[in-house]
Amino acid sequence: MLRIMLPSEGGPALELVAQVLRSGRVAVVPSDTLYGFSACYDRPDAIQRITVLKGRGEPGGSDAAPFLILVASLSQLACLTSSPPPKAVAELVWPGAVTLLLPARPDLLPQLRGPEGTVAVRWPNDRLLIELLSRVEAPIISTSVNRRGEPPLGDPNEIERSFGGAIDLLADVGPRKDVVPSTIVDLTRRPPVVVRQGRARIDVDRLDQLLSGGDS
């Protein structure tokens, strides 16, 4: 495993992380919420490695859960869903700590599709992470660094001790503790439903209005 310090300005270190992800390998990358196991969304071998690291069951099983996908633009949604949210909805919640459940494309990898045919997508509010996604030129998955049933790891030293032999790169920005995860909102249901209350507070009535075409 390669461990690098990721400076706030990105630069060559950020390009190295992008190269690892583009080549189909697995990295631990800090997001604007937690450290996450990351891989390109369309790399089945890398995503299967993360599935094993997390101790998750096979897709469709009772102990399986779809991986969150990060994007850096609305245009990147086209490879994930054929029903993107209206622009007004996206601008209300993104970039930020809000994950939207959207209808998944049927050709997405099984680990990325929920049991109801949804895909979980977030546009993070983090300059470095957005730059990384732009360099990768594709959505990436991000899932907390822990085994099933254990708390997420926020200390890079703990991450290296627990998973250093099983990942290809650790992008270190220092410890992240007591970070609140994203809020999850299901847009496939009407009115929208807050599936998990996280950092962000959502005006569900306003979301429903925008989904209906309202602009006032």
N, C-alpha and C positions, 0 to 999 in steps of 0.2 A: 504493500500500500504506500502511496505517495501522500504525504501531508504537507500542505502549503498554507502559509498565512495569506489571507485575502485582504489586501489593503483597500481602504475606502474608495480609492480612485480606480480600482480595477486593474487595467493595463495588462501586461503579459500574463500575470497570474490568472486573470479571468479568462483569457484566451485559452490557457491550458485546460481549465475546467471545461470550457466549451468543446475543446478537442476530444477530451475524454468522453463526454456525453455523445458527441457526434459519431464517435467510433463504436458506439454500442456497449460502452462499459458503464459501471455503476459508481456513482460518487455520492458523498454526503455533502449537501450544500445548505447553507443557512438561508432561510426565507425570512419574510417579515414577521413570521410568527415563531416557528420552531426550526431546528435543524431537521433536514429530511433526507431519506434515501431518495436519490434521483436517477432517472434514466430517460432517454428519449421515448416518447409515447409509442413509437412504432418499432421498438426493438424487443421482440418477444423473449429472447434469451436473457437480456438484462432484467426485464420485468419479472421473469420467472425466478431469477436469482434473488430479487428483492422479496418476492412472495415467500420463498424458503426462509430467508433471513428473518422475516416478520413472524414466521410460524403460522401463516394463514393457510386455510384449506383451499382446495381446488375451486375455481369459479363455479358458482351455483350452489355450493355447499352451505350448510347452516353457519359455518364459521368463516365464510368468505366475506370480503367487503371490497368494493371497487376503490382503486387508487385515485386520489385527487390529481388533477392535471392543471398545470400552470400555463397561462398564455401571456403574451405581451402586447397583443393587439386584437381588435375584433376580427381582423382578417384570418387570424389563426384558428378561429372557431370553425371554419369551414371543413376542416379535416376531422372534427369531433362530433358535430351535430348538423343536421339538415334544417333545424329549426332554431336558429340563434335568437336571443332575446332582442326586442326592439332597441334601437340605439338609445332611446330615452331611459329605458330600464338599465342598460349597461352603464350609462353615464351616472345614474343615481347611486350605484353601488361600487363601481370600479373606477380606478384601481383602489383596492382596499381589502380588508379582512372579511370578505363575504364570498362564500362559495355557492355557486348556483348549480342546481340539478336541472339538466336539460335533456331532451330526447337524444339518445346516443345514436350515432351512425351504426348500422348493422355490421359494418366491416371493422369496427374497433376490436382490439384484442379483448378476450373475455374478462381479463383482470381489470379492465377499465369500464365495464358495463355493470350497472347495478341490477338487482333482480327484477326491477320494474322497467328495465330498458333505458336507464338514465346514465348520464355521464356527469361527473362532478368537476366543475371548472372554476378557476379563480384567476383574476388578473391582480397580481400583488402590488402593493404600494411600497416598492423598494427599488431605488435607482439601480443598484448593482445587479439585482435579480432580473430586472427588466432588460438591462444591457446584456446579461448572460443569455437570456432567452432570445434576444435579437441576434446574438452571435451564433447560437445554435441553429437558429432559423427554423425552429420547430417547437411545439409544445413539449414540456417535460412533466413527468410525474413527480410528485413530492409527497412522501408519507413519513410520519414521525419515526425517529430512530429508536426503536424498541421492539422487543418480542411481544407477541400477543399476551395480554394480561399484565404487562409490566409498564411502569411509567416511562414517558419519553425521556431520552437523555439530552441534556442541554450543555454538558461539559465536554469539550473536544477530547480531553484525556480519557474520560470514561468511554466515549465513543470508540476511541482507538483501542482501548483495552478489550471492549466487548466485541467489536466488529472489524478491527483493523486487518485481520487476516482474510476477510471475506469481501472487502470492497477494494476499489481501484484507486480512489482518491478521497481525501478529506480536506475540504476547504474550511479553514479555521478562521473565525472572526472573534474568538473568545467565548467565554461561557454565556449561555442564555438560560435564565432561570425564571420561573414563575411567569412565563409568557402565556397569555390567553389565546387559544386557537381561534380559527375563523368561525363566523356564524354561517350555518348552512341553510339555504332557502330552496325549497322545491318549487320550481316554476312550471312543472308539468301538471300541477294541481291548481284548481281555481276555487276559492282564492288561493294565492301562494301560501305555503306552509313553512314556518320556521322549524326545521328538523332538529337543529342544534343551536342553542343560544351561545354565542361566543363573544368576541370582543365588540363587534359592531351591533348597534341597535337598528332594526329595520322597520320602516313604516309599511306594513303589509297592505294597508288600504291604498296607499299611494302606488305601490307596486301593481296592485290589481287594476287600479285606474289606468296606469300606463300600458299594461298588457291589453287593456280594452281599447286602447287608442286615445285615451284622454290626455289632454295637454294643459290642464288648468289645475 
